[in-house]
Amino acid sequence: MEASVKEMMRLLNQVGEGVYFTDRQRRITFWNKAAERISGYSRKEVLGSKCSENILIHIDVRGRPLCRGLCPLACTLKDRKTRQTGIFLHHKQGHRVPVHVRVYPLRNENRMVIGAAELFTDSSEKPELWERMHKLEKLAMSDRLTGVANRHFTEQYLQARLEEFKRFHWPFGIIFFDIDDFKTLNDRHSHRVGDLALKTVARTLQGNIRSIDQVGRWGGEEFIVILRNPDRKNLELIAEKLRMLVEKSVFWEKGAPIRVTLSGGATLASSGDTRATLVERADLLMYQSKKAGKNRVSSS
């Protein structure tokens, strides 16, 4: 029996999905290699801990914390039903990762529930995205610090979308984001911490858009997200989701949590727009968000 359990564990460490088991108290008893890769947390860091102790800090699409009453795994332990849903886990490096989770009750030989198993996959792991990013790196089009597209590539990409809009009337929109109080963060901590903040924001934005969309670092603490085929409502919803996910992200410096927020301006391309007028309009909307109290998105 012990040999068969070891063989099962060995096989689970070879699968591409993150897998972890808990007992009835939600204490983690198994954590596979894919779970380490997707979350950034090693097996040693999580075994014996309760998943409700804010290790992954799951939130839903509305930003509500799931570990305090809305946890799918806790619900499965209670009603013994399997379930699946899309959520956002907190990576050890601070950014948010979209994952699809499936939860199953674990039963012993007498059919009694003795725990639960959760399987999760990284929804941002899109083959098209990695292929495109590889090409960006080869063409020296990615930002060295954050890994997203640099200013030059973003300008080219934006111009291409404008040409499509003029010729084929294919709609697109942009979101201009600026990290709030970034200078204060650098002054209070260090430029190294500021770099970590930039990386956290970039990873969160990049990991939570479609493969047909684009994130670029415009300059300093500014990022532009270019979205294909949105209507005004979808543009606003996506902008708000991205803002919320950055707000809910955290990384640690000398034992202290570091969080940043974004102010954004979202707008659709319109007839007669040039690259300059479109970016300027989004930039002005972003400053409206700053004046209104920061950590929000204004749109037009």
Sequence and secondary structure as in RCSB ss.txt:
>XXXX:A:sequence
MEASVKEMMRLLNQVGEGVYFTDRQRRITFWNKAAERISGYSRKEVLGSKCSENILIHIDVRGRPLCRGLCPLAC
TLKDRKTRQTGIFLHHKQGHRVPVHVRVYPLRNENRMVIGAAELFTDSSEKPELWERMHKLEKLAMSDRLTGVAN
RHFTEQYLQARLEEFKRFHWPFGIIFFDIDDFKTLNDRHSHRVGDLALKTVARTLQGNIRSIDQVGRWGGEEFIV
ILRNPDRKNLELIAEKLRMLVEKSVFWEKGAPIRVTLSGGATLASSGDTRATLVERADLLMYQSKKAGKNRVSSS
>XXXX:A:secstr
 HHHHHHHHHHHTTSSSEEEEEETT BEEEE HHHHHHH   HHHHTTSBTTSSSS  B TT  BSTTTT HHHH
HHHH   EEEEEEEE TTS EEEEEEEEEEEE TTS EEEEEEEEEETT  HHHHHHHHHHHHTT B TTT SB 
HHHHHHHHHHHHHHHHHH   EEEEEEEETTHHHHHHHS HHHHHHHHHHHHHHHHHTS TTSEEEEEETTEEEE
EEES  HHHHHHHHHHHHHHHHT  EEETTEEE   EEEEEEE  TT  HHHHHHHHHHHHHHHHHTTSS EEE 
